Amino acid sequence: MLLIIISLILIALGILYLYLVWNFGYWKKRNVPGPDPLPFLGNFPAFILRNHPLVEDFDKIYREYKSKFNFVGVFSQRAPRILITSPELGRDILSKHFKHFHDNEFGNITDKESDPLFGRNPFFLEGEEWKQMRAEITPAFTSSRMKALYSLVEDVAARMTTYVKKNRGTTLETKELAAKFTTDVVSNCIFAADAQSFTNDKAEIREQGRKLMDNSFWFIFAMMTKAASPALARLLNLSLIKKDIEQFFTNLMKQAIQVRESSSVKRADYLDYLIGLKNKKEISEIDMAAHGVTFFIDGFETSSVALSFTLYELAKNPDVQKRLREELVKAIADDGSISYEAIQDLPYLDQVISETLRLWPPGAWISKKCTIPIELELKPNEPVLIEKDVCAMISIWSIQRDPEYFENPLKFDPDRFSPENGGINPYREKGCYIPFGEGPRQCLGMRFARMQVKRGIFEIIKNFEITVNPKTRDPLSLDPKEFLTMALGGVWLDFEPIE
């Protein structure tokens, strides 16, 4: 009996192994080079093991093959992918060949039934649904609306200064400081609610926002199960957002609408836009909540990453900090404020932010699903057919730190983006500067993100001398358990008020 049980176990393990590796000959049959994958882990073990930053897996492959091929064949677990090693090809995939790579890789891991909020998020939507949602959201990010929201950002910035001064002499973890700032900004702009991040250590919106972006084991398990077996995911009723979090943001949006519609308050914020959209298109409450969460995620997490790394680089490079402060001070009005127009017209501030986004892109990689088969050149005059559902992975991290395109790439040098050098345009044209993506699916919240990051930087650099505290790891390394670019152990800075 024992022998039978052992035999059955061995047979089961053998079948499982064959299932995991049977597709590993996919690229060899097509004469596409690439590194050997590992069973279950593929070529990106960090995605599962989370024992080192995922960008290291990307970077190793990118640097090994970039001088020989425009792309290589890789595997995400057992699914065939291509990793782009040519910035020009990456640029074409995002723009010129957009109709062939219309959708994001993870579009099929959500649905409106199990994930009402993420299932309506433009990042996950595909085809015509994405076009419709994009058309609904785009008018919310016009320059006139950004200008109207600016005063709300100013109010939160002032609260941030009060908070930092109150904690004078205390070393602050700057990612958390930046997250308090962006949480209060987006909560005010979207839900017309004061998140109270600077006055309450356990502010509810801040805590729920933290949970919303939590990369827990459950989130990874749910995402992988949905991707590998949608039927099993439906059977288990798996969702990426826990129901209590979903209910919190749905109720928050419902309450915000009720308060706004029952009052005489008129503000040109996102809530006002969403109410207008509801009245015009008769969209449901859950659609409204999904729009709100989309704005919340776009304005909260990636912006706080960008702001924290910008402050880190300014603290690390006092000469850059001094030069930026001089530019900011010159732009200050007589009442000590800075107008929306003035802050948009500061070239060195733009350079500093652009250089931060080059070194520390919030999203270190993107993956686009092939929706219509297309031939791509492996090498000149060597076309390879990329079949439907094969994804093209682009390592933003690797490209933007490549010495072939950026001299001394690990140096923080805002002057590489000076107006005399053409700003970011020459690099975008080559496809080697894409922190917000490129083409029709470029990040919609880019304009708002830059506006609030600029105002946050202005507030800190105008009022404080900042230095790196020894609690910050040197050299800085990435947290392997986070999908976004975040520092392992945090970014700890000291803030000395400027009298």
Order of alpha helices (4+ residues) and beta strands (2+ residues): alpha-alpha-alpha-alpha-beta-beta-alpha-beta-alpha-alpha-beta-alpha-alpha-alpha-alpha-alpha-alpha-alpha-alpha-alpha-alpha-beta-beta-beta-beta-alpha-alpha-alpha-beta-beta
